[in-house]
Amino acid sequence: MKFNQKNQFCWARSEIFSFFRKFPLEISNFTHFNEIGLSQFASPKKFATYNDFTRRSVFSAVSWFTPWSRFVKLIRFTDPKKSATLNRSINVSGGLGRIRSIGNPRRFAAFTGFGGLNSFVYCFWLCFCFYFCMPVLGQDDFHAGPLFDGFQLTLAPGHRTEVLGPLYYNQQSESDRLWALPPFYAHEADPTIEMVQDDYLYPIMTYRRYGTEYRWQFIELFSFAGGKEPSEFQDVRRFTIFPIYFQQRSPVTNDNYTAFVPFYGHLKERLFRDDIFFAMFPIYSETRKKDVINDNYLYPFFNTRHGDGMHGWQFWPIVGVEHKVVTMQTNNWGDVITNAGHDHLFVLWPIHFRQNNGIGTDNPEKIRADIPFYFLQRSPQRDSTSALWPLFMWINDRGQKYREWQMPWPIIIVARGEGKTTTRVFPLFSRAHNDTFEDNFYLWPLYKFNAVHSPPLDRQRTRILFFLYQNTKDKNTETGKEKHRVDFWPFFVYHRDFEGNNRLQILAPVETFVPDNPYVERDWSPLWSLWRAENNAKTGASSQSLLWNLYRRDTAPDAKKISLLFGLFQYQSDAKANKMRLFFIPVIHSHKQTAASAN
């Protein structure tokens, strides 16, 4: 017999019901389930109209246990007589191996992965899979709790399908498409902005592409990066084995570099420098940042520097000298600005310092120090004196208009003035504030409060025992809208955005430490999200999910949908009708009478 698409389903259905007719228990309603559920698969035309998105999701879940070709062969050769006639090669998982001469049920059982289980268990397992997979292929409103569930997104337009609890999901929101096998793999793509993201056990290995620019990394030690530079429209490719090997290739040969640490190399715009050259590092290296060049011999002990009106040298930590003259510079707007000069000297670093900063400006500064005996700072805007630095210090800040006494720091601090008001007795209490910042604590770290008032942003943050409890509020003072987030580690996280949409998640062992990290929420949060609740302030839609949709409730202003216990109980109500199913069998289907139909 040729097993085309229609015959496969017909054969599967006949095998299933022939098994149940021999089953010792009586299942009275199974024939009725066949009529209302499985009979719709006999027509290829109906099968062709199924939703492709849902069909692919179901077959992906089924193929996790066995490829579809083996799935059908398993039905055909469950009978030992038919199994004995099978004597040919069967591909296993797309060519990973071959099992030949499966001539008896035991060999076939070993091939299919069920060990010594008999045909009764094979057929029961098949019935179980088809029991859930068949209705999914034919109905858009099928729900099986953690095994399979599909629903509309609450906080954004789109659809999401979840299979096997937190182990697989896919969703599409407008042009953005995402599917994941948490925590092992996640793929997200949006063709409208040319974005592709792949995570492999994030953050161990990731791939990011935006337009022509891309980057792949493995634990930040191995990385590939490339793309066209915006300034020159050249395709640049980088390869790094941090911190041993650095390489860049570009059509512009002057931009190419190779570095093999510590032997020899040249770097450009890496490691916070414009240029780096080294040979047998740390014996010799040269770095450049803007116009200042540093030559290092036996880094960090011997150093000379020059450029931009500056020259100096050091034999660290014995002695070091640096002098810079006043220079003029034209900025990007064509204005001429003054670059201040300075004179620096240290002896037996970090004990003796002598510095003159801000030369050529309105606020020249002098610093004299012999740590830890004393520290002096003098300038037109600020004076500070310290004895037994940093324990005792007196500050007179004329620029910000306050005076401060530290005796000793950080135990007792008192500051008074327009720019700062502080009273601290650590760790009992502290109150500090000015026009922009506010910082208070009581029995540190039991309670701590911070605030920033910088229009249009107004932020308040309350913490108890560091990260155990956090309450953060961000307010836009111009629009009056507010964003709110509450973390109670590791029990829950709640956040509401500026549009009023809110979400509650129980549990949250990681989200507290990396707030608003989309990759953690995408790759890891589904594993421990025992309870999820979302509310859309604009549409009025809401959803609640317990134990990966073992219980799920979706509501809208004119509709309600409830699923419980793997979908064995389902209730749906909208403007047109009320529906209820028990054990996937419709028991209530009543149409509502509208005003138009009444007339």
Summary of the structure (lengths in Angstrom):
residues: 599
radius of gyration: 35.1
end to end distance: 56.9
largest distance: 101.9
contacts: 1720
relative contact order: 0.06
helix: 18%
strand: 46%
